[in-house]
Each structure stands twice: as C-alpha cells, then as structure tokens.
Amino acid sequence: MRLQRKMNFYEKYIKRILDIVCSILFIAVFWWLYAIIAFIVRIKMGSPVIFKQRRPGLVDDKSGKETIFSMYKFRSMTDERDENGNLLPDEQRLSKFGALLRSTSLDEIPEVFCILLGTMSFVGPRPQLVRDMVFMSDQQRMRHTAKPGLTGLAQVKGRNAITWEEKLMWDLKYIENINMWEDIKIVVLTVAAVFKRSGITDGENATVLDYGDTLLNEGKIGKEEYEALQTYARKLVE
C-alpha cells in the first residue's frame, strides 16, 4: 500500500515556520541545560553522550514509504555486558541519572535539533522504532504521513501507560485534523504531564515492550512471522 495523505496549509507551511522559530529559541535559552546534562552523562556513563537511533519518519512523496532518519537523545543506559559479551537487560543498564533524565523527559531535548533540521516537529506522532513499524498495519502506518513529533496526542492521553493499539489509535486521530490550536493544547498538556512524571513506563518495565514482542506474547502473530519481520527491520536500518 502506498501511504499518502494531503496536508492542509497550516501543516505544510505554518507549522514548519513555527518549528524553526521555536527550536532556535529553545536552544538559545536552554543551551546551558544541554551543557550541564552532557557533562554529567559523560562523567557517569562515559561516551557517547548522545544516543543516536534510526527511526521511521515522514513518508516520502515519491516512494510512498517511510523515510528513516537519525533521532538523538541523551544517553540514559550503560553498556554493561555479561560474561558472554551480551548486553545486560535494560533494567540493569539504566543508571540512576538516566532514570532521572527519563522521568523528567530531559533525555528527549536533543530531539529539538531534529526539529530544527526538519526531520521532526514539536507536535506529531512519536517516532517509534523501525522494528515496531514493520509490525503495524497499513492503516496504522498512516501515522507516518505526518512528521514525527517531540510530543503528540498519544503522549497526553497516557504515553506508555496505554496499550500499543491505543497509542496508534490516538496518532491516527491526530492526523485527521492537524491545526494550530490542537498543537498548542497538546504542548500545554505535555508540560503538565512532564511535571507529573506520568506515563513514563507501562508500570512494570524500565522500557516499553516492543510492538512485535507484544503481538507475539498476545498470540496475535506467529513465531515465523515475527522472525521474518524482525529480519526485515534490521535490513531497513543497515
């Protein structure tokens, strides 16, 4: 299926101007915060200070497929490994300072540079992992016809405390009518949610279970399909 959706005037032109102006202002005002966090991360967890990961972005007009871009965050986990050289579980690698960064969402602020570059917006569907994208239905992947956001409707509706299906449903709801007032409302609600530190995890794990793992555990897909799609996801990020 070719993913395609017509953008309105606000989304296509005004939203980008606001993203550029607001990202420049944010970086100019909070440069000292970037410097402090980077220094502490370097001392406590070493290099690299910035964690870079390939994520699905806005659908390309020509191919009708998602572009893959590099998203940046402050590092929150160590590289600790077991005796066989395998990374330890996320719960064991998440440092105390990293947990603090996540609970305050400060690990996310390097994404403002992605907004300035144009691969992200302040408001839009959150860019999930490529290995999550490949398990989405064609309808769910319509969320990628909008530029991914630092925050979005799904984040103010529960973030990681709601199910995958609910998150994707709210993303689709958002793209039905993208407008300035809705974006302002989402930003205000996001600030409130950050102060409450709500919905950071699903309540059980340090990180949220991948969409494919969730579908497999719930018996909605088989092991063979799961492995095939995981292999496809790895090829997309090579």
SULFENSUL-V779516 format. One line per field, one symbol per residue. phi: phi as a letter, one per 30 degrees, with the letter a starting at -180 (. if undefined). psi: psi as a letter, one per 30 degrees, with the letter a starting at -180 (. if undefined). burial: + if it has 9 or more other ideal C-beta (glycine too) atoms within 8 Angstrom, else -. Layout:
# SULFENSUL-V779516
phi = ???
psi = ???
burial = ???
This chain:
# SULFENSUL-V779516
phi = .ddaadddddddbdeddddddddddddddceddeddddddddddbicddcccbdbdcddddddicddcbcccbddbbdcdbddcicddeeedcdddddddeddciddddddddddddjdbbdbledddddddedcddeddddeddcddcdbaddddckhddcdeddedddddddddadbdddddddddddedddddhcidbdjbcdbddeddddddddidbcdddeddddddddddcd
psi = kkkkkkkleeeeeeeeeeeeeeeeeeeeegeeeeeeeeeeeeeefallekkkkklkakkkeefglklklkkklkkfllgklafggkklleeffjleeeeeeeffgffffffeeeeefgflleklkkjllefeeffkleeefffgfkkllelaeeefgfbgflleeeeeeeeeeefeikleeeeeeeeeeeeeeeefhkgeagfelelkkleeeeeeefgflleeeeeeeeeeeeefg.
burial = --+------++--+++-+++-+++-++--+--++--++-+++--+----++--+++++++---+-++++++++++++------------+--+++-++++++--+++-++++++++--+++++++++-++++++++---+++++++++++++++++++++++---+++-+++-++--+-+-++--++-++--++----+++---+----+++-+++----+----+--++-+++-+--
